């Protein structure tokens, strides 16, 4: 059955109509229509706030009557021919020769478009019959789509408005009262009496955008404050006065990793995708080399740059992130296209990654696109699913700042059209890159610090030294990912956070006294107070307390939602051990898995000259073992058990003991 723009007649209605009781409802045929015309109208945020009328002039194609008649199919009659046994062919015929002849002409039209109060970006206003004409039917519609331009001071999110105001340090400390000019010119009074932090936000109700359906309802205006610090230096007397007033000498500095700096700056973890590798805070990585130069094969000639960007914009707007409904149909068609180079048995499934060549109109899968680029000496290809660019010379997906800006812009427009929120990503400028490379990285010149022995506490120091030097735990605590409201001295997670801060300060080489850790372990675990203790037992107690305090009721850390705990200690140290019991007669295998935190390894009693490594101990641990076990399948009483590691996390803990005596020693190997 044809749609509105393709004839409007059901070719099977005349064939099956009498059998099923008739054709269209009320016996009326749907008339064909011309194509719809979509026009983008760019308006300012002020015009949307107060409402506006815009005159649009356009030239429209119309059919005008002229002399003579023409032959047409205005009656929508069908002809049926039998082309074989049980096979029929149906087609439309032009039987009318009495319709007046028409000629296509151009007419100028002036339309008055109303920009409604509170209209959203992408809102459409339809003018019926102002679209493209149809020679045998009615003309299509004209759709005026509202595009709201970016405002220099206000940002709109739904019916809410956001703006930033910079205040002085004096106003931030003493309070202030000021007025903000709104979109329609009226003044909004902003007043604060308490201390204003950089990034503090003030909420003004009913000062946002008016609602489209109910103009009496308005959103919220959010005012975010930036504090400008004085640029001139202070005298010694002024510094002393400030110190006496603020009284913040007891505040300890807090150090953060690159990860937390990214979180604080853009509320998201920023990662740089370059040459297929993910860079996450490597102290040796030069961000300027990654973000500015990116792929060295990108064209340098202005004409080639323009051609590449034009090609990228077309594919991004029409395939990867379709801007209109018609483009969305094209994107679905492209996404479902099968690779012509793939074998027939693989064409039935949707391709995991469909690529488009930058030099020709080839759409192939990634594997065959590599071959195509190499044989035809074409440089780049683009994924029509993600928008990322593949370089044939680099043999990998590459980064380019301009193309990334275009990709994010097209993706956010697509998400807005679907009613989703925009994604905010940090695309650093040259100033950001320069500041990044000039940044002093924490710990680059840091001195190693020891742990103070507080009397028979070497067992605790050995465990804490291993924990503070574990990169996963170090990054977790230094990035302020744990925050709870438990009373001081009762949460081991908070105590470990402070220990990490003190240990990695880098401005002192004095040993750290972990008395708070010892106090919490003594108070909240089964370990006895005083005297020398077992390091393995202390580690298990610390592990249990970290797990419990991570999931404490007053903690902001996420609680595990599945059987596998998601706390930081279980994610770092827990693995899975597999046990296979094999029957010696029928060879049936019974397998089971169980989680483990550490593994007890036996060191064979050999002479001191022999070197026994961790590999030898693991081979002994996983060696076959004879068992007396009744087989459920054949009833045999002899079986063999074989241990293996099914899953090992980032850090593997082994507790070694000598074969001469099985008392575990305080040694940890990772």
N, C-alpha and C positions, 0 to 999 in steps of 0.2 A: 504494500500500500504506500502510495506517495505521500509526502508531507505537504506542508503549507506552501512551499515554494517550488514543488516539483510536479504540478499538474492537478493535485487534489482529488484524483479519481481512483477508486479501488478497482483494478482490472479483474478481480475475481468475483465482484459483486454480481455481474450479469451472468456468470457461469454457475455460481452456487446460490444466487439470490432466491430463486423459486423453491429450491430444496430446503433452505433454512428459514424461509418465511420472509423474504424481502431484503432490500439493501439498506441504504442509509435511513436514519430516523427522519420521519415526515416526508420521505421521498425526495429530499433536496440534496443536490450534489454540492460538495464543497468547492467553492471557486478558488482557482489558483491565485497566488499573491506574489507580488514582486519582492525583491530582497530588502531586508531592513538595512538602514544606514545608521552607523554609530559615530557620533561626533563628540570629541573630548573638549569640555569647556573648563578652562583653568580659572579659578577664582581664588581670592584671598581669604584668610581666616576671618578678617573683619567683616567681609561680605556675608559669610556664613553665619556669623554671630548676630548680625542685625537684619539679615535678609536683603535681597537685591533683585533688580530686574535688568536683564541684559538683552539687547537686540542682536539677533543673529541673522545675517544676510547670506543667502546661499542661492546657487543656481541649480534648479531642479529639472531633470529630464521628464517630459510629459509626451504622451501620444495625442496628436491633434488630427481631427478628421480632415480628409482631403478627397479629391474627386476619385470616382471609380469604386469598385468593390474588390474584396480579397477572399481567398479560400482559406477556411479555418476549421477548427474542431471545437467550436463553442458548444456543441451539443454533447460532447464527451462520449461519442458512440464508439463501440468496440467491434472488431471483426474477429471471428474465431475460425481457424482452419485446422483440419485434422492432418497431422504430419506422420502418423503411424498408428499402429494398434494401441489404443488407449492413450495416445499422446495428442495434445492439442496445443496450438499456438495462438495467442491473443495479442492484438495490437490495436492502437488507436488509428482512426482514419479521419481525414479531413473531408467532410461531406458538405459543409456549408459554403456557398459561394455568393451569399447575399449580404454579408457584413460589410459595412463601409470601410473603405481603405483609410489607413492612418499613416502619419509620418512623425518621426521622433524630433522634438524641438526642445529648446532650452528656455526656461522661464526663471526670472529672479523673484525670490520670495524673501520676505522679512518676517521673522518670528520673534516673539517676545518670550524669553525664557525666564522663569521665576527661580531664583536661587532661594530655596526655602530656608527658613530659620532652623539652624541645627542640622542641616544636611550633612551626611557623612561622605567621606571620600569614596567615590564609586557609585553614588546615588544617581539614578536614571530618571529622566522625565521623558515621556513618550508622546510624540505628535503623530496621531493616527493618519495614515494616508500620505505622509510626506516623504516616504522612502522611494525606492526605485520602482518604476512602473512595470506592469505586465501587460503584454499585448492582448491577452485573452482573459484577464482578470483584474483584480484590484491592486493598487500600488501598495508597497510595504510601508513600514513605519519608520519614522526618524526618532532615534534615541539619543538624547543629550545626556552625556555622562559627566558628572561633576568631579573635577580633580582639584583638591584643595592644595594650594601651594604652601611650602614650608615657611613658617613665620620666624622672624629673627629672635623673638623674645618668648613666645609661648609655644608649647608642644601639646597637641591634643591626643588623648587616649580615651576613646569612647566619648562620654559626656564630661570628662574631667580635663582640666588644664594644668600644665606644669610649667613653672618658670623658676629661674635662678636669680638670686639677688646677692650682690657682693657688699658686705659691710666691713667697717673697720674693726680692728682688734678692741678699740675702746668701746664701741657700741656692743661688741660681742660680750664683753665683761660687765658693762654697766647697764645694759638694756637700751632700747631705742624705740622710737615711734616714727614711722615713715608712711608715704603714700605711693601706691603703684598705679600707673595709668593703665586702665583696662582697654579691651579691644574697641569699645564704643566711646572711649574718652572719659568715662566716669572714674573716680578715684577710689581705690581700695585701701583702707587703712590697715597697716600691719604694725602691731605693737607687741613687744616682749620685755618683760621685766627681769627674767632670770638669765643666767649665762647661756649663750648660744654657741653650740659646738659647730665646727665645720661639718657640713652635711646635714645639719638639723633641718627638719621639715615642719612647716606650719600649715594647718588645714583651715581654709576659709570656705564655709558651707554656702551653697547657692551662688557662688561666684564663678562657676564653670560654664560650660556650653549649655545652651537650652536644648531640651529634648526635642527630637524631630516630630514625634507624635503629639506631645503635650508641651507647648512652649512655656507653660508656667512652671514646669519642673526644670531645674538646672543642676548641673553636676557640681563638683568640688574643685576649687583652685588650690593646688599644692605649691607652696613657696619653699624652695630649698635655699639655704644660706651658705655662701662661701665667705670665708674670713680672710681679709687682706692684712698681712702682717707688715709692720713698718720696715722700710728698706734701709733706714739710717741706723748706725750703731748707737748703743747706749753707754752712758758714762758709768763709772764704777759706783757712784752714789745712786744713780737710777737703778742699777742692777740690785744693789742692796735693798732699796725700797721695795722693789718688786718681789724680791725673795722674802722679805718680812711680811708682805701682804698676802702672797699666795701660800707660803708655808708648804711647799711641795718637795722639800729636800729628801723626804723619806720614800718618795715614789721611785721604784726600781725601773730601769729601762727595759722595754720588751723588744725582743728581736724577732724578726719574721723572715721566713724564706721567700724566695721569688714567687712561690705558689700563693702565699697569703697576700703579697703585694698585688698580684693580679686580681685576687678575690676582692680586696678592698677598693681597687680602682674601678672595676667594671662589674662587680657583683657576679663574676663568672670566672671560671678557670680558663685562662687564655693559653692556647697551644698553637704552635706554628707548624703548619703542614708544609714541609719542604722536602722534595726529592723522595717522597714516600716515607719519611721518618718523622717521628714526633719528638720535638725538642721540649723538654720540661725542666727548665732551671739548671742547665748544665753550666757550671762556672767557666768552662773553657769555650763555650759556644759564643760566637760573635753574631749578635742579632742583626747588625747592619748587613753582613754578608748574606744573610738569609732573606731579610725583608726588602732590601733595596735592589740587589742585583738579581735575586731569584734565579730564573733560568737564563743562562747566558745565550741561549739560542733564540730568544725573543727578538723580533725584527727591530732594527734601529732606524731604518728609513721612515720618514713621516708617512709616505704613501702606504707602505706595508703595515705600519701601525694602525692606520685608519682602516685598512681593509680587514685586518684581523679583528679589530674591535667591532666593526660593523657586522662581520660574520658571527661573532660571539653574541652580540645583542639580538640578532634575528633568531638564532637557535635557542637562546635563553628565554626570550619572550614567547616563542611559538611552541617549543617542545619541552624544555626542562621545567619552566615555570610559566605556563600559559597565561597570558594577560586577559584574554577574552574567552567566551564560551566556544566560539568557533576554533580558536587556537587550542582549546582543551580537547576538542574532538581530534584535531591533528596530533596532539601529544599522545592520546590514547592509541591512535593508529600507529604512530611511530614506536611506542612502547611495546605494542603487540607484534611488530614486524619481525619476522624470522630472518636470521642471517642466511643469505643465499649460499655462503660457502660451507655452512655446517652440514653434516650428513643428515639424511631425512629423519633418522630416529631421534635426533636431538632438536629438530625444528618444532616438535609438538609442545615443548615446554617454553615458557617465557624466558628470554635471555636474562642472565644476571646483570649484565652491563652492556647497554647498547651505545655505540659510539658513532659520531658523525665526523667525517673528514673536513678539514678546513679548506681544502683546495678543490674538492669535488663533492658531489651529492651522494657519496657512498655511505650507507648505513650498515655497519657490520658489528659483530661482537668484538670484544677486546682482543681476543687471540688472533682473529683474522684481520683486525684493523692494524695490528703491529706488522703483519706481513704486507698489507696494502701500503702502509706508509713507507716501508723499506723498499719495495719494488718500484713505487712511483715517485720516490724521493719527495714525499710530502712531509711537512714538518709537524703539524699538530692535529689533534682530534679532541673532541669534546664529548663527555658523557651526557646523554640527553636525560638521564635520571638524576644526577647530582650536580651537573654544571661544572665539574672539575675538568681541567685541561691536561691532556697527555702529550708529552714531547717524545717524538721518535728518536731524537739524538740522545736524550737522557734516559730513555727506556723506562720512564716513570711519570707519574702525575707531578706537575710542577706548580709553583706559586708565582703569581704576578699581581702586584698591588692593584693596578687599574682593573684587571679582569675580576679580581676578588670583590672590588667595590661594586662592579656591575652585577656580579652574581648575587651578592647580598641584597642589592636593591630590587632585582627581579624577584628574588625569593620572598622578600617581605611584601611586595605588591601582590604576589600570588597568595600568600597567607592572609593578607587583608581581604582579598576577594572571597576567600573561603570562610571569613569570620574568625580567623585565628589571630593571636597576638603576634607582634613583630619580634624577631629575634635580634638581640643586641650583641654585636661582636666588636672586638677591638681591632681595628686596622691601623697600626701605628704610623704616624707621620715621621718626617725626617727629624723633627725635634724630639719625638719620643725615642727614636732609635739612638740619637746622640746622647740623650739622657740615660738610656739603658746602658750604653757602653761605658759611660762615665761613672756608673753606679759602683760603689764599693760593696763587694759581695761579702756577706757575713761569713766569717770563718776562714777566709782566704789566708789571713796571716794570724789566725787564732792560735794561742798556745794551748798545749795539752794540760788538762787539770786532773789532779788525782782526787781520790776520796779518802777522807780522814778516817783512820781506824780509831773507833771510840771504845776500844777494849773488847777483844774477842769478837770483832765484827767483820773479819776478813771474808767470811762466807757471804755476807751481804754485799760487800764491796765488789766481789767477783761477779755476782749476778747483776748488780746495777751497772758495772762497767760494760757488760755485754749488752744490756738494754739501751743505754744512752748512746752506744755506737751502732745500733741497728738503724740503718737509714730510713726504713719505713716508719718506725716509731718516732725517730727524730723529726722527720718532716711533719708527721701528724701533730705532735705536740707544739712544734714551733709555728705552725700555721693556725693556731687557736681554733682547732676544730672541736675541742671539747669545752663546754661551758655549762656549769651547773650552779645551783643555788644552795648546796649543802653547807652546813656550818664549817668554818675553817678548821682544818686538822682532822676532818672525818672522811674525806674523799681521797683515795689514793691516786685517782686520775688527775685531780688538781695538784696534788703534791708532786707527781711525776712531771707535770707541766712546768711547775716552778723549778724543779731540779734540772730539767732540760734547759730552761732559760739561764740558770746560774752556771751550768756546765759549759754552755756554748757562748758565753758572753764574749770571750776573746780578749778582754781588757785586763785580765788577771790570771796569774798562774798558781794562786793559792789553792790548796785542796778544799773541797766542798765537804761539809759535814751533813750527811743525810739523816739527821736525827728524826725528822718528821716521818720519813718512810719507816724507820725502825719502830717508832711509836705506834703507827697505824697497824703495822703487821702484828705486833705484839697484842694490841688491843682487840683486833677484829678477826684474828685467825686462831688456829689451834696450837701454834708454836709457843713453847715455854719461854719465859723471860730470862735473860741473862745467860752467860756461858756460851761456849762454842756450839754452833748448830750445823746441821747438814746443809750444804749449798743447794742440793737438789730439792730438798724439802722447802727451803726458803723460796726457790723459784716457783714451785707449785703454789705456794701460799700467795705470792705476788700475782701470779697469773690468775688465780681465783678471785682475788680482790679487785684487780683491774676489770675483769669480766663483770663482776657484780656491780661495781660503781659506774661502769660504762652504761649499763642498762638500769641505773637507779631512777626512782620516780622523779627526782628533781634535776635530772640530767637532760641536756638538750641533744645528746647524741642519739642517733636513730636506733630504735629497738629492733631486734631481729624479728622478721615476719615469717621465717621458715624454720625447719628443724636445724638447719645449718646456721650457727650463730654468725652474725655479721659484725661483731665487735672487733676492734683493731687487733687484739691479741690473738683471737682465733683466726682471723684472716692472715696474720703474719706467720704463725707457728704451727697451726693444726694441719695435719695431713690424713691420708687414708691408707690403712694397711690391709692387704688382701691375703687371705689364707685359703689355699687350695688343698683339699684332701682327696688323694687319688687312690682308688682301690687297686691292689696289686694283681687281682684276678680279672675283673671285668673292665678295668680302666675307667670306671665312672668317676666323675669329678664333682665334688661338692664345694662350692665357693661361698665365702662370706667376707664382708668388709666391715671394718670398724675404725673410727677415728683415733688418732694418736697425737699426743702433744710432744713426747720425746721418746727415744728408743734407748733401751739399756743394752749396751754392747759389752761383750766379754773380751778382755785382752788376754791372749794365751800366755801362759807362764813360760817364757823363754829367757835366754841369757840377755844381758843388757846390750850386747853387741848387735843383736838382731833388731832390725827396724820394722816395727809393726805399724802400718798406717790405717787410716780410717777405711780404706777400700777392703783390706783384709778382714777387718772386723765386720763390715757389712756383708761380705761374702759368707762368713761364718754364721751370721744372723739369718741369712736367707737360705742356708744349706738345707738339704732334705733331712727329714726326721721320720723315723719309723714309729708307727702307732699301732696299738691294739684296739681296733675299732670295728664294730659289726657293720658291714655294708648292707644298706637297705635293699640293694638290687639283687645281689647274689649271695649274701650271707657270709662272705669271707671275713675273717677276723684280722687280716693284715692290710695295712694301708700306709701311705706315705704322705706327709704334710710338707708343703712348700710355701714359705712366706715370701711376699713381694710387696713393693711399694706401688700402690695404684695412683696415689696423688700426693705430691710433696710440694708444700708451699715455698715461699721465697726463702725461708730460713729453716734449716734442719738442725734439731738439737739432739745430741747423743750424750748419754751418761755412761762413761767408761768405768769398768772395775776390773781388777786383776782376777785371773782364774784361780790364783792361790787362795784368795779370800773374796767373797762376793759382796763385800761392803762397798757401795758406790762411793767413788771419790768425787771431789768438787772440781770437775773439769767439764767445760762446755766447748763443743766444736760446732761451728756453723759453716 
